[in-house]
Every structure is written in structure tokens, then in C-alpha cells.
Amino acid sequence: MYQAVLANARFHEQLLVFDRDLSATARAAGCGHCGGVLHAAPFGRKPRGGPAGLGQDYARRFSFCCAVDGCRKRTTPPSLRFLGRKVYLATVVTLISAMLHGTTPARLTRLSSVPGIDRRTLARWRVWWRATFTEGAFAQRAKASFMPPLDITGLPASLLDRFSGGIEQKLTAVLRFLTPLTGGGATMRAF
């Protein structure tokens, strides 16, 4: 079920549309430091794990630079496609990590061979979800959002289960929920 979502280019293109909307909102708000006009300053990413057929636009991270001399601060809006500085797409990090819940050595071998992800990378994601994610400033707000509390040992599967709909709707809701972790500035230091 999860692998079908990972291979669905239309779903990923929809995430690009959502990112364009978030980008337009950030640009309209202006510079967070001085209120100046923001100029487009996207940068290329080399996202891993996406389905075949995604265009060049999908590899561009929306970002802006303040037009005011002396400020020139960068503003990177939240994203549903990218999870901070991680090289794999947010969908891949979330769904593959959810599949790791209750993992066995045989299942770990299957998971690491399907999308071509190294076992060490899978282990880092697991640590990120269970330690870095749960101990950061965002985690305190996230924990307060759910009653009963999230099962930390089951992340991100326990987070996906808190949202309604099919897997695409649940994944989109989780990615929206995680957007405070995906923008620039102070949120990036958590990674």
C-alpha cells in the first residue's frame, strides 16, 4: 500500500502544487526581518526516492531573498516535499520509516532493497523519529496536539494513524503537520 503511494507521480506532483501555494504565501508576507520585498532565489536539490517522471521543477526548493540592501536575508518556506536537509523526499522518509515499525532482520533487508536505501540510512531515520524528533522544540507542540499521546516507539506510523482518510490523505496531513520542521531559519538547526 505504501509503495504504491511512493510510486505515484500524480501524488508527488500534487505535493509540488501545495509547495507552490506555501511559497506564494511566504513571498506575499515579505521579509520576516525587515518587511522588505522578497525576490525568488530557488535552489536545486537532488531528491532521492521519487517516482520516475517527475519534472525538473520537482528538484527545485522554493526560497526567497530579501531585496533590501543591508538585509538580504533568505526566507525558505515550509515544504511538503522536503523534510529539512534530508536528501530523500519527505514521503520516502515518512512511509519507509512507518514500515520499519515492528521490523525484523528479513523485513529490514526487503525495505532497504526496494527503494535502494542503505540499512544505515534506515537506522538514522529510525533514530531521528524516536530521538531527535521527539526531543526537539516541535515535539512539545506535537505531543500537545494529540490525546491520547502519540506512541513514540511507533513513530511515524502512530502519527499517520491519527489522521483520517486513505493513505494519500493521511500522508498529506502528516506532511502538513510537519511543515514547521521543513522551513529555513531556526527550524533547520533541528536537523
N, C-alpha and C positions, 0 to 999 in steps of 0.2 A: 504494500500500500504506500509506504513512504517513498520507495524507489520510483514509483510512478510519478509522484509529485516532483521529485528531483529531476526527472527526465522530461517534464512538461515545459516546453519552451514558452507556450502561451502564458502559463502561470508566472514564469520569470519575467516576461515582457510586461505583465500587469504590475509587478513589483517596480519595474522601471517607471511606469506611469505614476505610481504612488510617490516614488522618489522625486519625480519632476514636480509634483504638487508640493511636497515638503520644501523643495528647493525654491519654488516661486514664493512661498510664504516667508521663508528666511530672507530672501532678497528684498521683498517688499518691506520687511521690518527694518531694514537698514543695518548699519554697523552697530553692534552691541556696545562698543566702546565710546564712539563719538556721535553716533546717529547719522553718519555720512552715507552717501550712496554706495552701493556695492556693485562692483564690476565682476563679470564672470571670470573665473580662474579655475576651470575644471582641471583635474589631473588624471592621468591614466593609471589604471590598476590592472593587474594580471590575475583576475579572479579565477580560482580553481574550482572544479566540481560542477560547473554549469552544463546544461544540456547543449547539444550541437545546435547550431542555427541562430545563436544569439548574435545580434549585430555588434558593430564597434561601439555604439553608444552605451552598451551594457557594461563595457570595461572602463567607462569614464565616471569618476567620482565627482559629483557636483560640489563646487566650492566657489567662494567669492573672496574678493579682496577689496578693502575699503579704498575709495577714491580720494580721500582727504590726505594731502601731504602731511607728513608727521605722524599719521595714524597707520595707514596701510595694513591694518590687522586683517588676518584671514578669518573667514567665517565658513565653517563646513557644517551644513545642515545635517540633521538626522537622516538615516537611510534604512530601508527595509532590505536592501541587497547586501550591504556590507556590515559586518559586526566588528566595529573598531578597525584595528590594523590587521586582523586575521586575513590570511591570504585566501582561504576558502570562503565561498559565499555563505551568508548567514543561514540560508536554507539548509545547506550541507552540514554546517556545524551543529545546528539545532536538531535536524532529523536523524543524522547518523548518531549523535550523542544520545538521543532518545532511544534509539535501537540498541545502544550499549547497556541499557538498564537490564540487569539480570544476566549479564554476559557470561559466557563460558569460553574457554580457550578455542573451541571449534567455531563458535559464533564470532569471536573476535577475528579469527582468520578469514572467515567469509566476509565480514564487514570491511576489513582492510583491503581485501582483494577486489571487491565490487567496484568502488569508485576510484581505486588506485591510491588509497590513503594509507600511509605508513602507520604501523602499530604505535610508534612513539607519538605521532600526531594525535591519534585517538586517545592515548593516555593523557596527553596535555589538555585536550578538550575536557576530558573527564575531571581532571584536577581543576580546570577553570570553572566548570559548572559547580563543583562541590566545594571549592575553597575560595578562589578569587571572587567569583560571582556572589557567593553567599556572605562574604565578609566585607564587601565594598559598601560605600555610602548608598548606592542604589538599592542594595539588598534590604536595607532597613525600610525603605518606602515600599519595596515589592512585598515584603513579608506582611506589612500592614494592609495590603490590598486584598488579602485572601483570608477567609475564615471558613473552615479550619485552616491552620497554617500549612504552607507547602511542605511536602515531604522532600527534604533536602537530598536524601540519598537517591531519590527517583528523578532528579532534575536531568534534563528538561522535560521528560515525559510527564511528570506530575504537573508541570506548568501548562503543557499542551492540553492536559485533561481538564483544566479549569475553564477552558473556553468552549463555546458551543459550535455546532456545525460539523461539516465534513473536515477532512484533514487539511484541505486548502484554506478553509475559513479559520480553522484553529491556528494554523501556521502563520497566516497573515495577522491574526490577533496577537500572537506571541511576538512576532517581529515588530508590530506597532508598540507593544508594551515595552520592548527592549530599546526603542529608539533613543531614550536618554543616554544609553551607553554607546551610541554609534556616531554621535556628532563630534565636532572638534573641541578644542579647548580643554577644560579641566576633565571632561568625561573621558578623553583619550588617555589621560595619565593612568586611569584604572587598568589599562591593558599593558 
